[in-house]
Amino acid sequence: MTYSESTIRSSLINILEDVEDIGVVYDYERWMTDWNVLLSLFKTEIENKDQLRGWIITAGGPPFWKEEIISFQGGDTGETILVTYNYRIRGFMGVDDDAGTEKIMTGLMMNVADAIKSSDDLQAYHFNDGVPIIVSGILEYRTLCNVLVHYAELNLQFQEIV
């Protein structure tokens, strides 16, 4: 199956939107420097309470093409091109110490990771079992529009043979 930008992003946004209490999801980078713009883009209601909670899907760079000689079942080998695609999923959530939002954001990040790893759509594109789909991730505090937020990032890698 051949990847395309729209196929990858469409699969990822569908996966994220299926995660319970995920918040607002965009399949492209959103830029803001103003608190009111941030709220208009990412304010959502979870359990009858307004919260700042959002996720953004972006490409992590251009595809990487590499010639490979692969072995097939039965002992035959063949030369092919292996293409690697990199994507980044970034999430953030307003900090509320009394509500224990660090634990909530950790749970959300783990739920997103589990949804990605178990996705039939994405597994169909995962050629090399030795290369994980999620290659790295972080969870830390950051400032967004002068607001302290929990920040999560998952770096993804997909491969196909062309």
Helices and strands as residue ranges (DSSP letters): H 5-17, E 24-26, H 35-42, E 43-46, E 49-59, E 64-71, E 77-94, G 97-99, H 101-117, H 120-123, E 134-144, E 147-161
